Amino acid sequence: MNWGYKIAIVFIGFVVFIAGMVTICFRQKDIHLVEKQYYEKEIAYQDQIDIQTNTASLEHPPVIRYHPDNQTVKVEYSQNSGIQNGSILFFRPSAASKDFVVNVNAANGSQTIPVGHLQKGLWRVKMEWVDTSRKFYLEEKIVVL
């Protein structure tokens, strides 16, 4: 076999590979952005930075801990947190359909959220809340076992 045939085989192999990759890409049905309002959130990102600065200025921010032994996430609030309302988003980066939201309940100083029903793997717990005048945001990564 001379070198001309070898070049032709490599070229044909490359074309078949590219055609296969294009076919696979077109057949995917579960293509979506991580956030539904991705572009609007990107434009308002400076507001998010300001909210995170508010959280960093707290003397005792809430603490989010995952307890694998009893499959719960415990959020501990300081005694004088002043939280009026808020939400805790359990965000699954690999599957947006599995996300869910829990309302903040800081009345007892802590909140326990059962997570035994969650799919194993990486989750981001995103907590947003408001006190009397400012907004706050806290994010923790947990790995459900």
C-alpha positions in Angstrom: 0.0 0.0 0.0 1.5 3.3 -1.0 1.3 6.6 0.9 -1.6 7.9 -1.3 -3.9 5.2 0.0 -2.9 5.9 3.6 -3.7 9.6 3.3 -7.1 8.7 1.7 -7.8 6.3 4.6 -6.9 8.9 7.2 -9.0 11.6 5.4 -12.1 9.2 5.1 -11.7 8.2 8.8 -11.7 11.8 9.8 -14.8 12.6 7.8 -16.6 9.6 9.3 -15.6 10.7 12.8 -16.8 14.3 12.3 -20.1 13.0 10.8 -20.6 10.7 13.8 -20.0 13.6 16.2 -22.4 15.9 14.4 -25.1 13.1 14.4 -24.7 12.5 18.2 -24.9 16.3 18.9 -28.2 16.6 16.9 -29.8 13.6 18.6 -29.4 15.0 22.1 -32.7 16.1 23.5 -31.8 17.2 27.1 -29.9 20.4 26.2 -30.6 23.3 28.5 -28.9 26.2 30.2 -28.2 25.7 33.9 -30.4 28.7 34.8 -33.6 29.5 33.0 -32.9 33.3 33.0 -29.2 33.0 32.4 -28.7 36.2 30.5 -30.8 38.4 32.9 -28.9 37.0 35.8 -25.5 37.7 34.1 -26.5 41.3 33.6 -27.5 41.7 37.3 -24.3 40.0 38.6 -23.0 43.2 40.3 -26.1 43.0 42.5 -25.1 39.5 43.4 -21.6 40.7 44.3 -23.1 43.3 46.6 -25.3 40.7 48.3 -22.3 38.4 48.9 -20.4 41.4 50.4 -23.3 41.9 52.8 -23.0 38.2 53.8 -19.2 38.5 54.3 -19.7 41.4 56.6 -21.9 39.4 59.0 -20.2 38.5 62.3 -22.0 35.2 62.6 -23.5 34.0 59.2 -25.7 31.0 59.0 -23.9 27.6 58.8 -25.0 24.9 56.4 -23.9 21.3 57.2 -24.7 18.0 55.6 -25.1 15.1 58.0 -24.8 11.8 56.0 -25.6 9.6 58.9 -29.2 10.7 59.2 -29.5 12.2 55.6 -30.3 15.7 56.7 -29.0 19.2 56.0 -28.9 21.4 59.1 -28.9 25.2 58.9 -27.8 26.9 62.1 -28.7 30.6 62.6 -27.2 33.0 65.1 -29.4 34.2 67.9 -29.8 37.7 66.5 -29.9 36.9 62.8 -32.9 39.2 62.2 -34.0 37.0 59.2 -37.4 38.0 58.1 -37.9 35.7 55.1 -35.8 33.7 52.6 -35.4 30.5 50.7 -33.0 27.6 50.4 -32.5 26.2 46.9 -31.1 22.7 46.5 -29.5 23.0 43.1 -28.4 20.0 41.1 -25.8 21.2 38.4 -26.3 18.1 36.3 -30.1 18.0 36.2 -32.2 21.2 36.7 -35.4 19.2 36.9 -34.2 17.8 40.3 -33.9 21.3 42.0 -36.2 22.2 44.8 -36.8 25.1 47.2 -37.4 25.2 51.0 -38.5 28.3 52.9 -36.2 29.6 55.6 -37.4 29.0 59.2 -35.0 30.7 61.6 -37.4 30.8 64.6 -35.8 28.0 66.6 -32.2 29.0 65.8 -31.7 26.0 63.5 -33.6 24.3 60.6 -33.3 20.6 59.7 -34.1 19.6 56.2 -34.4 15.9 55.3 -32.5 15.0 52.1 -32.8 11.2 51.9 -34.8 11.5 48.7 -32.0 13.4 46.9 -30.0 11.7 44.1 -26.5 10.9 45.2 -23.8 13.3 44.1 -22.9 17.0 44.0 -25.6 19.5 45.1 -25.3 23.2 45.8 -27.3 24.7 48.6 -28.0 28.3 47.8 -29.6 30.3 50.6 -31.0 33.8 50.1 -32.6 35.8 52.9 -33.5 39.3 53.9 -33.2 41.1 57.2 -34.7 44.5 58.0 -32.9 46.3 55.2 -30.4 44.2 53.3 -30.3 41.0 51.2 -27.9 38.2 51.8 -26.7 35.1 49.9 -24.8 32.0 51.1 -23.8 29.0 49.0 -22.4 25.7 50.1 -21.5 22.5 48.1 -22.5 19.2 49.5 -22.0 15.7 48.3 -25.0 13.4 49.1 -23.8 9.9 49.9 
